[in-house]
Amino acid sequence: MESQLPDRDHASAVGRRSVLGLALGAGLAPALATAAQPANAAPASAPTGPAPTDPAAALGRRVAAVAEAQIGIPYAWGGGDRLGPGLGFCDEENGYLNGVCLGESTVGFDCSGLSLYCWYRASQGTVELAHYTVAQFHRSAPVERDALAPGDLLFFSRTDAPLHHVGIYAGDGAMIHAERTGTLIARVEKVLDVPRWAGEFAGGRRPGPTPA
């Protein structure tokens, strides 16, 4: 959530990170095929097996599950990549708490590091987002507020800090996010009913597969 610099290249910080791999199994049950019936066939009985699965919805649920598993990990400015939490750093404005640089000694995620990791991990590498909130916003398709589904990204903006924060929609109005230095990844219930977040809400977005 701390101010994002448009030209910040997180690749330059890779050498300064100590990346932790987090193991999380994710599987997608195959959809069941429904055979066509002749026009004169007797009405079929109600199916007894699992209903067909929407792959996009299943992916979103996996994203939310990966995010849920990160709750309690520290915020680290610049921390995290597609492999998991990593060592953060401090720049001119970010990574500090009460004047002390915590970024360089904290292994964790910042807000966009969390979202890129969750989508990469849940999609098994088919969705790779940049480590930058603005880029993630423009890389994803808009979703109306009443159509939000688990895994969608929630973006927040202020006049003094456009698109300064991103969180992961967990369903039932909740968001999982990495907020700022000195905090842990947390779940916020009914986030868009909270005046602070509702007033800064800039829209929901849904990432798709990374273009070849």
C-alpha positions in Angstrom: 0.0 0.0 0.0 2.9 2.3 0.5 3.4 4.7 -2.4 4.2 3.0 -5.6 6.8 4.4 -8.0 5.8 4.1 -11.7 9.3 3.3 -12.9 10.3 1.0 -10.0 11.9 -2.2 -11.4 11.5 -5.0 -8.8 13.9 -7.1 -10.8 16.7 -4.9 -9.3 15.8 -6.1 -5.9 15.9 -9.8 -6.6 19.5 -10.1 -5.6 18.6 -8.6 -2.2 15.8 -11.0 -1.5 15.8 -14.3 0.4 12.9 -16.1 -1.2 10.9 -18.6 0.7 9.0 -21.2 -1.3 5.5 -22.0 0.1 4.0 -25.4 -0.9 0.3 -25.3 -1.6 -1.3 -28.0 -3.5 -4.0 -26.8 -6.0 -6.0 -29.1 -8.2 -9.0 -28.6 -10.3 -11.6 -31.4 -10.5 -12.5 -32.0 -14.2 -15.9 -30.9 -15.4 -18.4 -33.6 -16.1 -19.5 -34.0 -19.7 -23.3 -34.1 -20.2 -24.3 -36.5 -23.1 -27.0 -35.2 -25.4 -30.3 -37.2 -25.2 -32.7 -38.0 -28.1 -35.7 -35.8 -28.3 -38.0 -38.7 -27.4 -36.0 -39.9 -24.4 -37.5 -40.0 -21.0 -36.7 -37.1 -18.7 -33.4 -37.7 -17.0 -33.3 -38.0 -13.3 -31.4 -35.4 -11.3 -27.6 -36.0 -11.4 -26.1 -37.6 -8.3 -22.5 -36.6 -8.9 -20.7 -33.2 -8.6 -22.0 -30.4 -10.9 -19.8 -29.3 -13.8 -17.1 -26.9 -12.7 -16.5 -23.5 -14.3 -12.8 -23.4 -14.8 -12.6 -19.6 -14.3 -14.5 -19.7 -11.1 -12.4 -22.6 -9.8 -9.2 -20.7 -10.6 -10.5 -17.7 -8.6 -11.3 -19.9 -5.6 -7.8 -21.3 -5.7 -6.4 -17.7 -5.8 -8.4 -16.9 -2.7 -7.3 -20.1 -1.0 -3.6 -19.3 -1.7 -4.2 -15.8 -0.3 -5.9 -17.2 2.8 -2.8 -19.3 3.4 -0.6 -16.2 3.6 -2.5 -14.6 6.4 -0.1 -13.7 9.2 3.0 -13.3 7.0 4.6 -9.8 7.5 4.3 -6.9 5.1 7.6 -6.2 3.4 8.0 -3.3 1.0 9.1 -4.8 -2.4 8.8 -8.3 -0.9 7.5 -11.3 -2.7 7.5 -12.7 -6.2 6.0 -15.7 -8.0 8.0 -18.1 -5.8 6.6 -16.7 -2.5 7.5 -14.2 0.2 10.9 -12.5 -0.1 13.2 -10.0 1.6 11.9 -6.4 1.2 13.9 -3.2 1.0 13.6 0.5 1.7 13.6 3.4 -0.7 13.2 7.1 -0.2 9.7 6.8 1.1 8.8 3.2 1.8 9.8 0.3 4.0 10.1 2.4 7.2 8.2 2.3 10.5 8.8 5.2 12.9 11.9 6.1 11.0 13.4 2.6 11.1 14.0 0.6 7.9 12.1 -2.6 8.4 12.0 -3.6 4.8 15.6 -4.8 4.6 15.1 -7.2 7.5 11.6 -8.4 6.8 10.7 -11.4 4.6 7.1 -11.1 3.3 4.9 -9.5 0.7 3.8 -6.0 -0.3 0.3 -5.7 -1.7 1.2 -6.3 -5.4 3.7 -9.0 -4.5 0.9 -10.9 -2.7 -1.5 -10.6 -5.6 1.1 -11.6 -8.2 2.1 -14.6 -6.1 -1.4 -15.8 -5.5 -2.4 -15.6 -9.1 0.8 -17.2 -10.4 0.7 -20.1 -7.9 -3.0 -20.8 -8.3 -2.8 -20.7 -12.1 0.3 -22.9 -12.2 2.1 -20.2 -14.0 -0.4 -19.3 -16.7 -1.2 -15.9 -15.1 1.9 -13.8 -14.3 1.3 -10.2 -13.1 3.8 -7.4 -12.8 5.0 -6.4 -9.3 3.3 -3.0 -9.6 -0.2 -2.1 -8.7 -0.9 0.1 -11.7 0.3 -2.5 -14.2 -1.9 -5.1 -12.5 -4.9 -2.9 -12.9 -4.3 -2.4 -16.6 -3.5 -6.0 -17.1 -6.9 -7.2 -15.8 -10.5 -7.0 -17.1 -13.0 -4.8 -15.2 -15.6 -6.5 -13.0 -18.7 -4.8 -11.7 -19.0 -4.6 -7.9 -22.1 -6.9 -7.9 -20.3 -9.5 -10.0 -17.1 -9.8 -7.8 -16.0 -13.4 -7.3 -13.3 -15.0 -5.2 -9.8 -14.2 -6.6 -10.7 -10.9 -8.2 -8.4 -8.0 -7.4 -9.7 -4.9 -5.6 -8.0 -1.6 -6.3 -7.9 1.5 -4.3 -7.0 5.1 -5.2 -6.7 8.6 -3.7 -6.1 11.9 -5.4 -2.6 12.0 -3.8 -1.8 8.4 -4.5 -3.6 7.0 -7.6 -4.0 3.2 -7.6 -1.9 2.9 -4.4 -3.2 -0.5 -3.2 -4.5 -3.8 -4.3 -6.1 -6.6 -2.4 -7.6 -10.0 -3.2 -11.4 -10.6 -3.0 -12.1 -13.6 -0.8 -15.8 -13.8 -1.2 -18.7 -12.8 1.1 -17.5 -9.1 0.9 -14.0 -9.9 2.4 -10.6 -8.9 1.2 -7.2 -10.4 2.0 -4.3 -7.9 1.7 -0.8 -6.8 2.7 -1.4 -3.2 3.9 1.8 -1.4 5.1 5.1 -1.8 6.9 4.6 -3.1 10.4 1.4 -5.1 9.7 0.7 -8.7 8.8 -1.3 -10.0 5.9 -4.9 -9.9 7.1 -8.5 -10.5 6.1 -10.9 -7.5 6.2 -14.5 -8.5 6.4 -17.2 -6.5 4.5 -14.4 -4.3 3.1 -16.5 -2.2 0.9 -18.7 -1.3 3.9 -15.7 0.1 5.7 -15.7 3.9 5.1 -12.0 4.2 4.5 -11.9 1.4 1.9 -15.2 2.2 0.3 -14.2 5.8 -0.2 -11.0 4.8 -2.0 -12.4 1.9 -4.0 -11.3 2.2 -7.7 -12.8 -1.0 -9.0 -12.5 -4.7 -9.3 -10.5 -6.5 -11.9 -10.0 -10.1 -13.0 -6.7 -11.2 -14.5 -6.5 -13.6 -17.4 -3.8 -15.8 -18.9 -0.5 -14.1 -19.7 -0.3 -13.5 -23.5 2.3 -15.6 -25.3 
